[in-house]
Amino acid sequence: MKVGIAGLGLIGGSLAKAYHCAGHDVLAYDKDPSVLGIASVAGITDGELNKETLPSRDLILIALYPNDAIEYMENNAPSFSPGTLVIDCCGTKGKVCESGFRLGEDYGFTFAGGHPMAGTQYSGFAHSRENLFEDAVMVIVPPKYDDILLLENIKQALSPLRLKEISVTAADEHDRLIAFTSQLAHVVSNAYIKSPTARNHKGVSAGSYRDLTRVAWLNPDMWTALFIENRTHLTGEIDILINELTQYRNAISSCDDKRLWNLLDEGRRRKEEIDGEMK
């Protein structure tokens, strides 16, 4: 399979390494020439992905920020061969899928939205690895939900990633859920660490602190783009959390032990209902 990868950050670099290790021909694009050079010298890529080489690709994976992904497709869609499978890897799907579906119809290539549910708190090609997606879930937003043949082709095209499963959904549903499962968690973690008390945590912190602050170490460029892109869903989740925290604060400050107990028990029961009993 002839693969093209646009963007060689953590995700794109890991994609390139996975397809290279599986024996596929990999061409890549990145705005930073030094990153392209490193990937080439390491033998991970076989050349540069550009308007001259794009027509030769069977699969094109776009690992850029949402607006950059849209711009890349708009600038290069005329060079995509008819029948080429194009999948983006952005963390939001609304605008990217809208653009990708439209361009696919106009130029004859097949576009599907994608979001690999994998990553680390680090960013950049230096932290990429070929097994990043192993046993991970890849969310796919196809142009038609019931196109079984396309979904089978996507599954086959992504097989070098050794995914656990492919989850099919709609763009807005993805963005609604990801606002809660990922984006809100990053907002909370990043805000939590700003307490002045955090500087003195060593010696009196353990798993709770470590778990809650892990994703505070984030890429501001990427998360700013994702948060703004998904602002409607994300601000709704933030408002819900603020309301819940206010209830806890009021119960604690007023020494309302009954109310506080009920709040805590409600949260415990909700966790059990959603994820099952603690092992």
HELIX and SHEET records of a PDB file:
HELIX    1   1 LEU A   10  CYS A   21  1                                  12    
HELIX    2   2 PRO A   33  VAL A   41  1                                   9    
HELIX    3   3 LEU A   54  SER A   56  5                                   3    
HELIX    4   4 PRO A   66  ASN A   76  1                                  11    
HELIX    5   5 ALA A   77  SER A   79  5                                   3    
HELIX    6   6 GLY A   94  TYR A  107  1                                  14    
HELIX    7   7 PHE A  125  HIS A  127  5                                   3    
HELIX    8   8 ILE A  148  ALA A  157  1                                  10    
HELIX    9   9 SER A  159  LEU A  161  5                                   3    
HELIX   10  10 ALA A  171  ILE A  178  1                                   8    
HELIX   11  11 ALA A  179  GLN A  183  3                                   5    
HELIX   12  12 LEU A  184  TYR A  192  1                                   9    
HELIX   13  13 PRO A  196  ASN A  200  5                                   5    
HELIX   14  14 GLY A  207  THR A  213  1                                   7    
HELIX   15  15 ARG A  214  ALA A  216  5                                   3    
HELIX   16  16 PRO A  220  GLU A  229  1                                  10    
HELIX   17  17 ARG A  231  SER A  253  1                                  23    
HELIX   18  18 ASP A  257  ASP A  275  1                                  19    
SHEET    1   A 7 ASP A  25  TYR A  29  0                                        
SHEET    2   A 7 LYS A   2  ALA A   6  1                                        
SHEET    3   A 7 LEU A  59  ILE A  62  1                                        
SHEET    4   A 7 LEU A  85  ASP A  88  1                                        
SHEET    5   A 7 THR A 110  PRO A 116  1                                        
SHEET    6   A 7 VAL A 137  VAL A 141 -1                                        
SHEET    7   A 7 GLU A 165  VAL A 168  1                                        
END                                                                             
